Amino acid sequence: MNEAREQILAAIQRSLKRARLDAARETELRERVAAHRRNLIPARAAALDDTGRIDLFVAMAEEVQATVARVGSPAAVPEAVARYLATENLPADLVLAPDPSLDDLPWDARPLLRIRRGPAEAGDTVSLTPCFAAIAETGTLMLVSGPETPTTLNFLPDTHIVLVYADQIVATYEDGWDRLRTTGRMPRAINFVTGPSRTGDIEQRIELGAHGPRRLHIIVVDDPQKAGDGKDK
């Protein structure tokens, strides 16, 4: 442990009027942290099969004012993106996460989409990112930061489009954390996004887009292995 951290922890201990923990208590707490004990798990998510879990995720995401499109294969994603932008009367300008998982999508099939790869900038209106996991329990997206998934894409543009593969949809938050731990690395930031950004601070009226995107659109790919014909289900 470095000197600065020792000083901070020592200051906290002094403010709590508590000495350093004895070895037995410290060992007990370290074992508790390492065990990753689960909280109470809602049966509505944990008891479902794959189809039910996906359906619950879609229903819960729509409940919090996200919009969801389901496509049969990755080949249908560019068409789904273009259709959504046209339906919402949004410009066809798109900043794309520089994630390799997006490279094989047939973007050239929609030549009117103007795509830039990289972090979001002040003038960007629409971003598209992958996700790490999606939580059926609450319709929540689990997004991790990194060079291939800049966090600015999650918050700066007014419209955020997120690509979710069916096998990324897990039942609970605990399942999402378990999936992350299996990677053996912890990102600098993990964002849990449930619906568009909102606040009720102003006269207790819900306002969208207060601290991030006012639109959240999720594209669920039901069969990531299917070659597909580019058409939605």
C-alpha angles and dihedrals in degrees: 000000000000124000096251092054091048089054093050093049091045090053090051091050091051092050089051090046089232131132124225113288118262118250096259094052092045091052091049092052094046090052090050092052092047093050095066093211114203125239125226106305118216109235091216090077106025095052095055129101121230095276093046092048092053092047091050092050091052093047094048093046091052090046089064093048100263115135121229133201122186121208131184100229143005089259089070095056100089091049091049091050093049091047093051093049091049093047092052092044090239126152117264091241113120133180109207128202110250089237117140090223088073096050098084096052110111097247090156087069087072102046093171090068109098105211131191123181122218143051120335120266131203095267097049115113103180131035133182123203139166119238132226096220141341122222115222092192092072107005089253129156119221108211124182128201127234143120090289095045110038111197091225088074089064097054116016106064118071091232124045121192116193126195114216125182116211093240090057092064110100130181103241145009089257089059090052092052091047090053091050093049091055089064090066093226135084119215121227091247135021117192123197108201120191111180127319120327111278144167136193095192095108107078088321091285117138112244120185123218096029098136103006143349118357090204127051116184120183124198112200116199105207097194115026092181098052116102090212131182097257095259127124121243 
